[in-house]
Amino acid sequence: MMEKAQEVLRLKDSARSTRRLILEALAEAGSGHPGGSLSAVELLVTLYFHVMHHDPKNPKWEDRDRFFLSKGHAAPLLYAVLAEAGYFDPSELMTLRKLGSRLQGHPSMGIPGVEAPAGSEGIGLSLGVGTSLAAKLDRKGYRTYVLMGDGEQQEGEVWEAAMAASKYRLDNLTAMIDRNGIQQDGLTEQIMPLEPLAAKWRAFNWNVIEVDGYDIPQLIDGFDLAASTRNRPTVIIAHTVKGKGISFMEWSPRYHGTAPAKDTLPDVLNELK
């Protein structure tokens, strides 16, 4: 019990550090997407620092678990987690979106730890399906994880991939939905209502797990349950807050794609304490 409590504290510390790196990089760049990066921090921190089998010193390790960032605009989140994990030096985060940098607004190949380019909404789950099916055919034990946005659920390709994953019984595939309720132009339920989202995924014969996206024990249990599920894929619907951790960004569509001003950064970071 004590070990689990210590692990949760370790992951919370990593989440706080990740938020700080995201905000510093965005302020330095002067542009980018804080809202959807901050909302999913605990999801990726738990995944990379507790769940996934991967090796920063050997990014192409054949038996590594695979992760695909389908909501590519949350690149600052992925970059911060990869830097913290040791894939590259955290100082490189200060080159975000600058000419000549590897770290552009959406992930691309050539960055250690990035499995595929991202940007076109809806494509990530298809990549996950293909990778998971390849693992089955090759009799490999690695698992595949995909992080999607909730606005992305409006893409038809998501549901085509969901059907395929169910057909091939891809129990080595775990999808995650960052259910923060806000997309680029406003609230998801005003633009194109998604509810009942869980029931829709169940109708596609997926194992559905709903969690508080900031409750790390719930996240750990959810990933464990996904790994133990047989003969069907799992989707974890994480209920989150856009811009989590910074009061004036939370629940605000404006901060889907508005970076904090550099001169306000000290006050912004102070909120993380």
NUVO-665606 format. One record per residue (C-alpha): residue number from 1; x, y, z. Coordinates in Angstrom, 1 decimal, always signed. Last residue first. Layout:
! residues N
(NUM (X Y Z))
...
END
This chain:
! residues 273
(273 (+2.7 +25.4 -6.9))
(272 (+1.4 +25.2 -10.4))
(271 (-0.2 +28.6 -10.1))
(270 (+3.2 +30.2 -9.8))
(269 (+4.0 +29.0 -13.3))
(268 (+1.4 +31.4 -14.7))
(267 (+2.7 +34.3 -12.6))
(266 (+6.3 +33.7 -13.8))
(265 (+5.1 +33.2 -17.4))
(264 (+3.2 +36.6 -17.7))
(263 (+6.1 +38.3 -19.6))
(262 (+6.2 +35.4 -22.1))
(261 (+2.6 +35.6 -23.0))
(260 (+0.7 +32.3 -22.6))
(259 (+0.0 +30.5 -25.8))
(258 (-3.3 +30.7 -27.6))
(257 (-4.5 +27.5 -29.5))
(256 (-7.2 +25.8 -27.4))
(255 (-6.8 +28.6 -25.0))
(254 (-9.7 +30.6 -26.3))
(253 (-12.0 +27.6 -25.9))
(252 (-11.8 +28.3 -22.1))
(251 (-12.7 +25.6 -19.6))
(250 (-9.5 +26.2 -17.7))
(249 (-7.1 +28.8 -19.2))
(248 (-7.7 +31.5 -16.6))
(247 (-7.1 +29.1 -13.7))
(246 (-4.0 +27.3 -14.9))
(245 (-3.9 +23.7 -13.7))
(244 (-6.0 +22.1 -16.4))
(243 (-6.2 +24.0 -19.7))
(242 (-9.2 +22.0 -20.9))
(241 (-10.5 +20.0 -18.0))
(240 (-10.7 +16.2 -18.1))
(239 (-13.0 +13.2 -18.1))
(238 (-10.8 +10.3 -19.4))
(237 (-12.7 +7.9 -21.6))
(236 (-10.5 +4.8 -21.7))
(235 (-11.2 +2.7 -24.8))
(234 (-10.4 -1.0 -24.8))
(233 (-10.1 -3.5 -27.7))
(232 (-11.8 -6.9 -27.7))
(231 (-10.8 -10.5 -27.3))
(230 (-9.4 -10.4 -23.8))
(229 (-9.2 -7.6 -21.2))
(228 (-6.3 -7.9 -18.8))
(227 (-4.3 -5.1 -20.3))
(226 (-7.4 -2.8 -20.3))
(225 (-8.0 -3.5 -16.7))
(224 (-4.4 -2.6 -15.8))
(223 (-4.7 +0.7 -17.8))
(222 (-7.9 +1.5 -15.9))
(221 (-6.4 +0.6 -12.5))
(220 (-3.4 +3.0 -13.2))
(219 (-5.8 +5.7 -14.4))
(218 (-8.0 +5.4 -11.3))
(217 (-5.0 +5.5 -9.1))
(216 (-3.8 +8.6 -10.9))
(215 (-7.1 +10.5 -10.5))
(214 (-6.6 +13.4 -12.9))
(213 (-8.4 +12.0 -15.9))
(212 (-11.4 +10.9 -13.8))
(211 (-12.1 +7.6 -15.4))
(210 (-14.5 +5.9 -17.8))
(209 (-13.6 +2.4 -19.0))
(208 (-15.2 +1.0 -22.2))
(207 (-14.5 -2.5 -23.6))
(206 (-15.2 -2.1 -27.3))
(205 (-18.0 -3.9 -29.1))
(204 (-18.9 -1.0 -31.5))
(203 (-22.1 -0.5 -29.5))
(202 (-19.9 -0.1 -26.4))
(201 (-18.1 +2.8 -28.2))
(200 (-21.4 +4.5 -28.8))
(199 (-22.6 +3.9 -25.3))
(198 (-19.5 +5.6 -23.9))
(197 (-20.1 +8.7 -26.1))
(196 (-23.8 +9.2 -25.2))
(195 (-23.1 +12.0 -26.1))
(194 (-21.0 +13.3 -28.9))
(193 (-22.9 +16.5 -29.8))
(192 (-21.5 +18.3 -32.9))
(191 (-20.7 +22.0 -32.4))
(190 (-22.8 +22.6 -29.3))
(189 (-21.8 +19.4 -27.4))
(188 (-18.2 +19.8 -28.5))
(187 (-18.0 +23.3 -26.9))
(186 (-16.2 +25.9 -28.9))
(185 (-14.3 +26.5 -32.2))
(184 (-11.1 +24.5 -31.6))
(183 (-12.6 +21.8 -29.4))
(182 (-14.0 +21.8 -25.9))
(181 (-15.6 +19.1 -23.8))
(180 (-12.4 +17.9 -22.0))
(179 (-12.8 +14.2 -22.9))
(178 (-9.2 +13.3 -23.7))
(177 (-10.1 +10.0 -25.3))
(176 (-7.7 +7.0 -24.8))
(175 (-7.4 +4.0 -27.1))
(174 (-5.9 +0.7 -25.9))
(173 (-5.0 -2.0 -28.4))
(172 (-3.6 -5.4 -27.4))
(171 (-7.2 -6.7 -27.2))
(170 (-7.4 -6.4 -30.9))
(169 (-10.4 -8.6 -31.6))
(168 (-10.0 -8.4 -35.4))
(167 (-13.6 -7.2 -36.0))
(166 (-13.5 -4.9 -33.0))
(165 (-10.4 -3.1 -34.2))
(164 (-11.9 -2.9 -37.7))
(163 (-15.1 -1.3 -36.4))
(162 (-13.2 +1.3 -34.3))
(161 (-11.0 +2.1 -37.3))
(160 (-14.1 +2.9 -39.3))
(159 (-15.4 +4.9 -36.3))
(158 (-12.3 +7.1 -36.1))
(157 (-12.2 +7.5 -39.8))
(156 (-15.6 +9.3 -39.7))
(155 (-14.2 +12.2 -37.7))
(154 (-16.5 +13.7 -35.0))
(153 (-14.7 +11.8 -32.3))
(152 (-11.8 +14.2 -33.0))
(151 (-13.6 +16.8 -30.9))
(150 (-13.0 +14.4 -28.0))
(149 (-9.3 +14.3 -28.6))
(148 (-7.5 +11.0 -29.3))
(147 (-4.5 +9.3 -27.5))
(146 (-3.6 +5.9 -29.0))
(145 (-1.8 +3.1 -27.2))
(144 (-0.4 -0.1 -28.7))
(143 (+0.8 -3.2 -26.8))
(142 (+3.9 -5.4 -27.3))
(141 (+3.7 -9.1 -27.1))
(140 (+4.6 -10.1 -30.6))
(139 (+3.1 -13.1 -32.4))
(138 (+3.9 -11.5 -35.8))
(137 (+0.3 -11.6 -36.9))
(136 (-0.9 -10.3 -33.5))
(135 (+1.7 -7.5 -33.5))
(134 (+0.8 -6.5 -37.0))
(133 (-2.8 -6.2 -36.0))
(132 (-1.9 -3.9 -33.2))
(131 (+0.2 -1.7 -35.5))
(130 (-2.6 -1.5 -38.1))
(129 (-5.2 -0.7 -35.5))
(128 (-3.0 +1.9 -33.9))
(127 (-2.4 +3.6 -37.2))
(126 (-6.1 +3.7 -37.8))
(125 (-6.6 +5.1 -34.3))
(124 (-4.2 +7.9 -35.1))
(123 (-5.8 +9.1 -38.3))
(122 (-8.8 +10.9 -36.9))
(121 (-7.5 +14.5 -37.0))
(120 (-4.8 +15.2 -39.6))
(119 (-1.9 +16.5 -37.6))
(118 (+0.4 +13.6 -36.5))
(117 (+3.5 +12.1 -38.0))
(116 (+4.3 +8.6 -36.8))
(115 (+6.2 +6.7 -34.0))
(114 (+7.7 +9.6 -32.2))
(113 (+10.1 +8.4 -29.5))
(112 (+13.2 +10.1 -30.9))
(111 (+12.1 +12.9 -33.2))
(110 (+13.0 +12.2 -36.8))
(109 (+9.4 +11.7 -37.9))
(108 (+7.0 +14.5 -37.3))
(107 (+5.0 +15.8 -34.3))
(106 (+2.7 +18.8 -34.8))
(105 (+3.6 +22.4 -34.1))
(104 (+7.3 +21.7 -34.7))
(103 (+9.9 +20.2 -32.5))
(102 (+12.8 +19.2 -34.8))
(101 (+13.9 +22.9 -34.8))
(100 (+15.3 +24.6 -37.9))
(99 (+13.0 +27.5 -37.7))
(98 (+11.3 +27.7 -34.3))
(97 (+8.1 +25.9 -33.4))
(96 (+9.5 +24.6 -30.1))
(95 (+13.2 +25.5 -29.7))
(94 (+12.8 +25.9 -25.9))
(93 (+11.9 +22.2 -25.7))
(92 (+15.5 +21.4 -26.7))
(91 (+16.6 +22.2 -23.2))
(90 (+14.7 +19.1 -22.1))
(89 (+17.5 +17.0 -23.6))
(88 (+16.2 +14.1 -25.8))
(87 (+14.5 +10.7 -25.3))
(86 (+15.1 +10.9 -21.6))
(85 (+11.7 +10.3 -20.1))
(84 (+11.4 +14.0 -19.2))
(83 (+12.1 +14.9 -22.8))
(82 (+9.6 +12.5 -24.1))
(81 (+7.0 +13.8 -21.7))
(80 (+7.6 +17.4 -22.7))
(79 (+7.5 +16.6 -26.4))
(78 (+4.3 +14.7 -26.0))
(77 (+2.6 +17.5 -24.1))
(76 (+3.9 +20.2 -26.5))
(75 (+2.6 +18.1 -29.4))
(74 (-1.0 +18.4 -28.3))
(73 (-1.9 +19.7 -31.8))
(72 (-1.4 +16.2 -33.0))
(71 (-4.6 +14.8 -31.4))
(70 (-3.7 +11.3 -32.7))
(69 (-0.6 +10.9 -30.6))
(68 (+0.4 +7.3 -31.3))
(67 (+2.1 +5.2 -28.7))
(66 (+3.8 +1.8 -29.2))
(65 (+5.0 -0.7 -26.6))
(64 (+8.6 -1.7 -27.2))
(63 (+9.5 -5.2 -28.4))
(62 (+11.5 -4.1 -31.4))
(61 (+13.6 -1.4 -29.6))
(60 (+13.5 +1.5 -32.0))
(59 (+13.8 +4.2 -29.3))
(58 (+16.9 +2.5 -27.8))
(57 (+18.2 +4.8 -25.1))
(56 (+14.7 +6.0 -24.4))
(55 (+13.6 +2.4 -23.7))
(54 (+9.9 +1.5 -23.7))
(53 (+7.5 -0.7 -21.8))
(52 (+4.4 +1.4 -21.1))
(51 (+2.5 +1.5 -17.8))
(50 (+4.2 +3.6 -15.1))
(49 (+6.3 +6.5 -16.4))
(48 (+5.0 +6.7 -20.0))
(47 (+1.3 +5.9 -19.5))
(46 (+0.9 +7.6 -16.1))
(45 (+2.6 +10.7 -17.5))
(44 (+0.5 +10.5 -20.7))
(43 (-2.9 +10.4 -18.9))
(42 (-1.8 +12.8 -16.1))
(41 (-0.9 +15.4 -18.7))
(40 (-4.1 +15.2 -20.8))
(39 (-5.7 +18.6 -20.1))
(38 (-2.5 +20.6 -20.2))
(37 (-1.8 +19.7 -23.9))
(36 (-5.4 +20.2 -25.0))
(35 (-5.5 +23.8 -23.6))
(34 (-1.9 +24.8 -24.2))
(33 (-1.8 +24.7 -28.0))
(32 (+0.9 +26.6 -29.8))
(31 (+2.3 +30.1 -30.2))
(30 (+4.8 +32.5 -28.6))
(29 (+7.5 +29.9 -28.9))
(28 (+9.1 +30.8 -25.5))
(27 (+5.7 +31.0 -23.9))
(26 (+4.8 +27.6 -25.4))
(25 (+8.0 +26.0 -24.2))
(24 (+7.7 +27.3 -20.7))
(23 (+4.1 +26.3 -20.4))
(22 (+4.8 +22.7 -21.6))
(21 (+7.8 +22.3 -19.3))
(20 (+5.8 +23.5 -16.3))
(19 (+3.0 +21.1 -17.1))
(18 (+5.5 +18.2 -17.3))
(17 (+7.0 +19.1 -13.9))
(16 (+3.6 +19.0 -12.3))
(15 (+2.8 +15.7 -14.0))
(14 (+6.1 +14.3 -12.9))
(13 (+5.4 +15.3 -9.3))
(12 (+2.0 +13.6 -9.5))
(11 (+3.6 +10.5 -10.9))
(10 (+6.0 +10.3 -8.0))
(9 (+3.2 +10.9 -5.5))
(8 (+1.2 +8.0 -7.1))
(7 (+4.2 +5.7 -6.9))
(6 (+4.7 +6.6 -3.2))
(5 (+1.1 +5.7 -2.5))
(4 (+1.5 +2.5 -4.4))
(3 (+4.6 +1.6 -2.4))
(2 (+2.8 +2.3 +0.9))
(1 (+0.0 +0.0 +0.0))
END
